[in-house]
Amino acid sequence: MKRFGSFHAKAILFVFYVMVFSGFLTGAILFILHYFGILRFSIFNPLLLPLVALLVSTILGLGLSYIFGEHVLKPVRILTEATRKVAKGDFSVRVPEIEDDDENEVAEFLRSFNKMAQELSSIEMFRNDFINNFSHEFKTPMVSIRGFAKQLQKGGLDEQQQKEYIGIIVSESERLINLSSNILLLTRYENQQIISDKAVYSLDEQIRQCILIFEKEWSAKGIEFDLDLDRTDFYGSREIMSDLWINIIGNAVKFSYDGGRIDIRCTHSGDNIRVTVRDHGCGMDKETLDHIFEKFYQGDKNHAARGNGLGLALVKRIAELCGGYITVSSESGKGTEFSVNLRNQ
């Protein structure tokens, strides 16, 4: 291997031209190639050295451009195409992610895109499920009402049958009214961010009043209430909170066994308020527990107990709107406990 001092003059001149016309990187690479004897530059005519330098620089530039395009521009092209598909409504599209410990911006961008597409897909799925479930819940009582109304229209029924059919029509009509009311309430509360009609009122007395609303139902089932309600003044919307208690207490009455008991506790510490409503009825399995706050979800697959699957979704939203949250614990055959946690603001 030649030492630096014995380099041919043409080689040094070549490197100089390369550095002038093509940049330091190209010149440095060729210098190293000559030093290790891989390439000899002494064979070139000095007049042709600028052209050779440009040729080498072009080849090197093309190589670097290819590498840059594959590692940087290729993900951008893929992302652009995927964005076009999402814009057309295809939320199933995903882009290949880059495993990078350095957390570079391109890798983070690809991960963020996939997360966005997944969220949009979930929203679209929820929208379709909502429409399908609402259509089903709305159509079922309407078909029932029409069928029994036609039977009444035909005539030929005895008094007992007429009363039975009229009772079914009234019951299904009330079901439609409840469905419409819950849909309107849920839509209202989901679009509402600020509660404007706040005032201080007795929360424990409100719970007692809501229990009385269901007196007919719990009296018919022989249900007893065990109340332990601390005197609690709450600063909030009386109307909104009434919707919350009606749904929770109504749920407890609905799923309690005949002759059962419902325990309701209200405690507070400073500004923190906790209300628990526990029944000792049929309870819920794990699958139902995981989906209980979803719109239109009903753990009772046979629809033995009347409902539309909106009450607990409504309760959850009200609790959040009031700056609180709700939790639930349950076990099949042993009852369910809902816990509402609020804060005086």
C-alpha positions in Angstrom: 0.0 0.0 0.0 1.4 3.4 -1.0 1.9 6.1 1.6 0.3 9.5 1.3 3.5 11.1 0.1 3.8 8.8 -3.0 0.4 9.6 -4.5 0.5 10.3 -8.2 0.0 13.9 -9.1 -2.9 13.1 -11.4 -4.7 11.3 -8.6 -4.4 14.3 -6.3 -5.5 16.6 -9.2 -8.5 14.3 -9.8 -9.6 14.4 -6.2 -9.2 18.2 -6.3 -11.5 18.5 -9.3 -14.0 16.2 -7.7 -14.1 18.3 -4.6 -14.5 21.5 -6.6 -17.2 20.3 -9.0 -19.0 17.6 -7.1 -18.5 18.2 -3.4 -16.4 16.9 -0.5 -18.1 13.6 -0.1 -17.5 12.3 -3.6 -13.9 13.5 -3.5 -13.3 11.8 -0.1 -14.7 8.5 -1.4 -12.5 8.5 -4.5 -9.5 9.5 -2.4 -10.0 6.5 -0.2 -10.5 4.2 -3.2 -7.2 5.4 -4.7 -5.3 5.1 -1.4 -6.2 1.4 -1.0 -5.4 0.7 -4.6 -9.0 -0.1 -5.6 -9.0 2.5 -8.4 -6.0 4.3 -10.1 -6.6 7.8 -11.3 -3.2 8.3 -13.0 -4.6 6.9 -16.3 -6.9 9.8 -16.8 -6.1 12.8 -18.9 -6.1 15.9 -16.7 -8.3 17.7 -19.2 -11.0 14.9 -18.8 -10.9 14.9 -15.0 -13.8 17.4 -14.6 -16.0 15.2 -16.8 -15.0 12.1 -14.9 -15.7 13.9 -11.6 -19.2 14.9 -12.8 -19.9 11.3 -14.0 -18.8 9.8 -10.6 -20.8 12.5 -8.8 -23.9 11.7 -10.9 -23.7 8.0 -10.2 -23.2 8.7 -6.5 -26.1 11.1 -6.5 -28.4 8.6 -8.2 -27.5 6.0 -5.6 -28.1 8.3 -2.7 -31.4 9.4 -4.3 -32.5 5.8 -4.6 -31.7 5.1 -1.0 -33.4 8.3 0.2 -36.5 7.5 -2.0 -36.8 4.0 -0.6 -36.4 4.9 3.1 -38.0 8.3 3.3 -40.1 9.1 0.2 -41.6 5.6 -0.1 -43.5 5.8 3.3 -44.8 9.2 2.3 -46.1 7.9 -1.0 -47.8 5.0 0.8 -49.3 7.4 3.3 -50.6 9.7 0.5 -52.3 6.8 -1.2 -53.8 5.5 2.1 -55.1 9.1 2.8 -56.9 9.1 -0.5 -58.7 5.8 0.4 -59.7 7.2 3.8 -61.1 10.3 2.1 -63.3 8.0 -0.1 -64.7 6.3 3.0 -62.5 3.2 3.2 -61.6 3.2 6.9 -60.1 -0.4 6.8 -56.9 0.8 5.2 -53.7 0.5 7.2 -50.1 1.5 6.4 -47.0 -0.6 7.3 -45.3 0.8 10.4 -41.6 1.4 10.9 -40.0 -0.2 13.9 -37.7 2.6 15.2 -36.2 2.9 18.6 -35.3 6.5 18.0 -39.0 7.5 17.5 -38.4 9.5 14.3 -41.2 11.7 13.0 -42.0 9.4 10.0 -42.5 6.4 12.2 -44.7 8.4 14.6 -46.7 9.7 11.6 -47.4 6.2 10.3 -48.5 5.0 13.8 -50.8 8.1 14.2 -52.4 7.5 10.8 -53.2 3.9 11.7 -54.6 5.0 15.0 -56.8 7.6 13.2 -58.0 5.1 10.7 -58.9 2.6 13.5 -60.9 5.3 15.4 -62.7 6.3 12.2 -63.5 2.7 11.5 -64.9 2.3 15.1 -67.1 5.4 14.7 -68.4 4.2 11.4 -69.2 0.8 12.9 -70.9 2.4 15.8 -73.0 4.6 13.5 -74.1 1.6 11.5 -74.9 -0.4 14.7 -76.8 2.6 16.1 -79.0 2.9 13.0 -79.6 -0.8 12.8 -80.4 -1.1 16.5 -82.6 2.0 16.5 -84.5 0.7 13.5 -85.1 -2.6 15.2 -86.2 -1.1 18.5 -88.5 1.3 16.7 -89.9 -1.2 14.2 -90.8 -4.0 16.7 -93.4 -2.1 18.7 -94.8 -0.5 15.6 -95.4 -3.9 14.0 -97.1 -5.1 17.2 -99.3 -2.0 17.4 -100.4 -2.4 13.8 -101.1 -6.1 14.1 -103.4 -5.8 17.2 -105.0 -2.7 15.8 -106.0 -4.6 12.7 -107.5 -7.4 14.8 -109.6 -4.8 16.6 -110.6 -3.3 13.3 -111.8 -6.6 12.0 -114.1 -7.1 15.0 -115.5 -10.3 16.2 -113.6 -10.2 19.5 -115.0 -10.7 22.9 -114.6 -8.1 25.6 -111.7 -9.9 27.2 -109.8 -10.1 24.0 -110.5 -6.4 23.2 -109.1 -5.4 26.6 -106.0 -7.6 26.1 -105.3 -6.1 22.6 -105.9 -2.6 23.8 -103.5 -3.2 26.7 -100.8 -4.4 24.4 -101.2 -1.4 22.1 -101.0 1.0 25.1 -97.9 -0.9 26.4 -96.1 -0.8 23.0 -97.0 2.9 22.6 -95.4 3.7 26.0 -92.4 1.7 24.8 -92.1 3.9 21.8 -92.5 7.1 23.9 -89.8 5.9 26.2 -87.5 5.1 23.3 -88.1 8.5 21.7 -87.6 10.3 25.0 -84.3 8.5 25.8 -83.0 9.2 22.3 -83.8 12.9 22.6 -82.3 13.1 26.1 -79.1 11.2 25.1 -78.7 13.4 22.0 -79.2 16.5 24.1 -76.7 15.5 26.8 -74.1 14.3 24.4 -74.1 17.6 22.6 -74.2 19.6 25.9 -71.0 20.6 27.5 -72.1 23.2 30.1 -74.9 22.9 32.6 -76.6 26.3 33.0 -79.5 25.6 35.4 -77.4 24.8 38.5 -78.8 25.4 42.0 -78.3 24.0 45.5 -80.9 21.4 46.4 -81.3 18.3 48.6 -79.8 15.3 46.8 -81.0 12.8 49.4 -84.6 14.1 49.2 -84.5 13.8 45.4 -83.5 10.2 45.6 -86.5 9.5 47.9 -88.8 11.2 45.4 -87.4 9.1 42.6 -88.1 5.9 44.6 -91.7 6.9 45.0 -92.1 7.2 41.2 -91.7 3.4 41.0 -94.0 2.7 43.9 -96.5 0.8 41.8 -93.7 -1.5 40.4 -91.9 -2.3 43.6 -95.1 -2.7 45.6 -96.3 -5.3 43.0 -93.1 -7.3 43.4 -93.0 -6.9 47.2 -89.6 -5.2 47.2 -88.3 -3.5 50.3 -85.8 -0.5 50.4 -83.0 -0.2 52.9 -82.0 3.5 52.8 -79.0 5.2 54.5 -79.0 8.7 53.1 -76.9 11.4 54.7 -78.3 14.9 54.3 -76.5 16.1 51.2 -76.8 19.5 49.6 -75.7 19.3 46.0 -75.0 22.1 43.5 -76.2 21.0 40.1 -79.1 20.5 37.8 -82.1 19.0 39.5 -83.7 18.0 36.2 -80.6 16.3 34.8 -79.8 14.4 38.1 -83.4 13.2 38.3 -83.0 11.5 34.9 -79.9 9.7 36.3 -81.7 8.4 39.5 -84.8 7.4 37.7 -82.8 5.2 35.3 -80.6 3.6 38.0 -83.5 3.0 40.5 -85.8 1.8 37.7 -83.1 -0.7 36.6 -82.8 -2.0 40.2 -86.5 -2.5 40.5 -86.8 -4.2 37.1 -84.1 -6.8 37.8 -84.9 -7.5 41.5 -86.6 -10.8 42.4 -90.0 -10.7 44.0 -89.7 -10.1 47.7 -86.2 -8.7 47.2 -84.4 -5.8 48.7 -82.7 -2.7 47.3 -80.0 -0.9 49.3 -79.3 2.7 48.6 -76.5 4.7 50.4 -75.6 8.3 50.1 -72.4 9.6 51.8 -70.2 12.6 51.3 -66.8 13.8 52.4 -66.1 17.4 51.8 -67.1 18.1 48.1 -67.1 14.4 47.2 -70.4 12.6 47.1 -70.9 8.9 46.6 -74.3 7.2 46.0 -74.6 3.4 45.7 -77.7 1.5 44.5 -77.5 -2.2 45.1 -80.1 -4.8 44.2 -80.0 -8.5 45.1 -81.5 -9.7 41.8 -80.3 -11.7 38.8 -77.0 -9.8 38.3 -74.9 -9.8 35.1 -72.3 -12.0 33.5 -68.9 -10.7 32.5 -69.9 -10.1 28.9 -72.9 -8.0 29.9 -70.8 -6.1 32.4 -68.2 -5.2 29.7 -70.9 -3.7 27.5 -73.5 -2.4 29.9 -72.9 1.3 29.1 -73.1 0.9 25.4 -76.1 2.3 23.5 -78.8 -0.3 22.7 -77.0 -3.1 24.5 -79.2 -5.3 26.5 -77.9 -8.2 28.6 -81.4 -9.7 28.6 -81.2 -11.4 25.1 -84.8 -12.7 25.4 -86.1 -9.2 26.2 -88.1 -10.6 29.1 -87.6 -7.2 30.9 -88.8 -4.2 28.9 -86.1 -1.7 27.9 -84.3 -0.2 25.0 -80.7 -0.3 26.1 -80.3 3.5 26.4 -80.9 4.1 30.1 -77.4 3.3 31.3 -75.7 5.0 28.4 -77.7 8.0 29.4 -76.7 7.6 33.1 -73.0 7.4 32.1 -73.2 10.6 30.1 -75.1 12.5 32.8 -72.4 11.5 35.4 -69.6 12.8 33.1 -71.5 16.0 32.3 -71.8 16.7 36.0 -68.1 16.2 36.5 -68.4 12.7 38.0 -68.3 9.1 37.0 -70.2 5.8 37.5 -68.9 2.3 38.2 -70.7 -1.0 38.3 -70.0 -4.4 39.9 -72.1 -7.5 39.5 -72.3 -11.2 39.7 -74.8 -13.6 38.1 -77.5 -14.5 40.6 -76.2 -12.2 43.3 -77.3 -8.8 42.2 -75.7 -5.6 40.9 -74.3 -2.4 42.5 -74.0 0.9 40.7 -71.8 3.6 42.3 -72.2 7.2 41.3 -69.4 9.5 42.3 -70.0 13.3 42.1 -68.3 16.4 43.2 -69.8 19.7 44.3 -68.4 22.4 41.9 
